[in-house]
């Protein structure tokens, strides 16, 4: 059925079909009540009879209506319209002008690493907001991510999203996997429940494709692709031919993608906000903070030293340690090292710590049947077993570039049905023999060393007992006022110098700490530096007006500031669409480093609907148009209509920018419609012409003979046919009957 031109709910007039999906058709429409452009998604009538599809479609509206976020397409209204004795539902949504990532990939192939990371960071912002609301998307793919004409990211189609709180409903128990195969998480491919980390996996797949120009897995059918998601390890994106990355870029990109696409959900980012943080660091050419270091270089760094107790992350391991830089590799604060110790001390030599707690070309959504117990194809998707901490216990590595022995993660749950909970122990007797010898040797050396050290300390203590009584241990003075901290140190017999440093957490004038740090031992009389907070580091807000969002983001990064993800929009007569109108804080303001700056982006000149004025008097029409914000020009034309009656108006009924020029075509009233004079007495014919508005000087008369006395002095013929439009002063001629005897 062609719905173009129809009006839904008495207010939404459909104007054009702009998209077709698996279960719905999307129309461009106008909300005639509010005068704004919208998009209307209508279910296909043949599917409206299917109650499961109907429930899914209605659920899309309910889910999306909960999500009020600038990176998620807004839902304005819902309704149903009768068609073929069925109630066909529809959703009224925000009309987004732009192109999808699928279109961009097809046109350009790949994006720059910075651009891809910036876009996906905003996608992760939207997902984090959705997940916080208890909703998972379940179908993240390039076709569902749009970049607007103003450069904003919009995530679309929560049509198969599932509320986390609704996991017990009948619909969530269906034995089917819903999703697009190229971006399907392993747990979805195996028919298991999806959670927020499934969306993170899909986001990693999209990032892989944006950076490399190809999806992470490809196959001849959706089943073969889904099988690869379960069975195969994704390759390092930096190894894809044609990738030209610096060493830092390769390390960062590989780490982010391989973390987000880990086979076990517990090995992925804990939430989408963590992934967004790493993506923004990637856009700034910084190493990620959270992502696992999967590359060989990072692993080499991780194993360069012994067990670390560093609380600050000395090396390149663990979720926090990757940004620490140095070879030695401890995890960040609170992360477990390889020996199981929680990092808290000052050593920087340790080995890797764990991750710890810290439209025809688009791929369509595919429904994959799940495996049933006893099916001969039960091994089609071989499962990797994980213990209750999320560790791989199946003997198959979750990722060949990643050492699960050094990784702990948030629990994903115990062994699933049919999975091994433990690994069968193999005969390691020969290895134990060598290990035992090595351990005995190391133990003996340690005992000898410890004995020698204790003996030395006993002798040294006896020789210097008088000096040890004057040693001073530096106390904890953080957050204490300057005078109190200084007095406390001088009372211990120390000399104090002060140094001011900016600090985000400690109030100006209070102590940050000492150098050497808390717990250090110094001889009495030593000099210690008291570090005093100078308050938060300040920076000047740059002028962003006239820039687009990308330029503003770069300018703020250089000023050590952030762009608020909630970008406002407004009309502007002066600033082109997509450029910044205003900012808060304003230019020149001095604010703390890291402050978020809110911008208002122009959507162009304000638009209004041109009023309908045809048939009205010129003065009335002009008043209405000018009140609506339009300029008026007048064009007079020959017409029999009354003087200055509006015959037509350009753009009438359309939405146009205010200040646009509207041309009114009005009547000169210099014409008449020629009346029918035939059969009238000549004098009556002249009177009829005058009544019609004719202003000519006189009616020309010619004669024609007749022997019918009744026709004498009547008009036999007129030179201008009746109904013809003529000038008021046009020359008119008539033939009049005169009596004559005819032969």
DAGI-V155268 format. One line per field, one symbol per residue. ss: DSSP state (~ for helix, > for strand, _ for the rest). phi: phi as a letter, one per 40 degrees, with the letter a starting at -180 (. if undefined). burial: # if it has 24 or more other C-alpha atoms within 12 Angstrom, else .. A space follows every 50 residues. Layout:
# DAGI-V155268
ss=???
phi=???
burial=???
This chain:
# DAGI-V155268
ss=______>>___>>>>>>>>>___>>>>>>>>____>>>>>>>>_~~~~__ ~~~~~~~~~~~~~~~~_____>__>>>>>>>>>__>>>>>>>>>___>>> ~~~~~~~~____~~~~~~~~~~~~~~~~~~~~__>>_____~~~>>>>__ __>>>______>>~~~___~~~~__>>>>_~~~__~~~~______~~~~~ ~~~~~~~~~~~~_________~~~~~~~~~~_____~~~_______~~~~ ~~~~~~~~~~____~~~____~~~~~~~~~~~~____________~~~~~ ~~_______>_______~~~~______________>_____>__>_____ _______________>>>>________________>_____>________ ___~~~______________________~~~~~~~~~~~~~~~~~~~~~~ ~~~~~~~~~~~~~_~~~~__>>>_______>~~~~~~~~~~___>>>>>> >________>>>>>>_____>>>___>>>>>>>____>>>_______>~~ ~~~~~~~~___>>____>>>________>>>>>>_____>>>___>>>>> >>____>>>_______>~~~~~~~~~~___>>>>>>>_______>>>>>_ ____>>>___>>>>>>>___>>>_______>~~~~~~~~~~________> >>>>>>__~~~__>>>>>______>>>_____>>>>>>>____
phi=.ccdgcbbfgabccbacbabbcbabbbcabcccbgbcbbbbbccdccccc cccccccccdccccccbbacbbdcbcababbcafgbcccabbbdcbbiac cccccccbgbbcdcccccccccccdccccccccgbbcgacadcbbbbccc gccbcbgccbcbcdcbcccccccccabbicdcbccdccccgcccbdcccc dccccccdcccbgaccbbacadccccccdcccccccccccdgcbbcdccc cccdccccccbcccdcccdcacccccccccccccgbcccbcccccccccc ccbcbccbbccbgcbbbgccccccgccigcccdgcccccgcccacbcbbc cccccgcd.bcccccbbbcccbdgccccccbdcccbcccgccbcgcccac cbcccbbbacdbhcdcdgbccbcccccbddccccccdccccccccccccc cccccccccccccbcccccbcbccccbdgcddccccccccccgbcbbbac acacbbcdgcccibbccdgcbbcdgccbcccbccgccbaccccbcgcccc cccccccccgbbccccccbacacbccdgbccbaaccdgccbcdgccbcbb bcbgccbaccccbdgccdccccccccccgbcbbbbcbcaccddgcccabc gdgccbccgccbcbcbccfbbbccccbdgccdcccccccccchcbccacc bbbbcabcccccgbccabcbccgccbccbccbbbcbcbcaccc
burial=..#....#...####.....###########....##########..#.. ..###############.#############......##########.## #####....######################.#.################ #############........#....######################## ##################...##.##############....#....### #############################################.#### ######################################.######.#### ########...#######.#..........#######.###########. ##########.#..#.....#............................. .....................####.####.#..##.###.#.#.#.#.# ###..#..#######..#...#...##########.#.############ .######.##############..#.#########.....###.###### ##############.#.#..##..#..#####.#....###.######## ##..####.#.#################.###..##..##.###....#. #.........#.########....####.#.#######.....
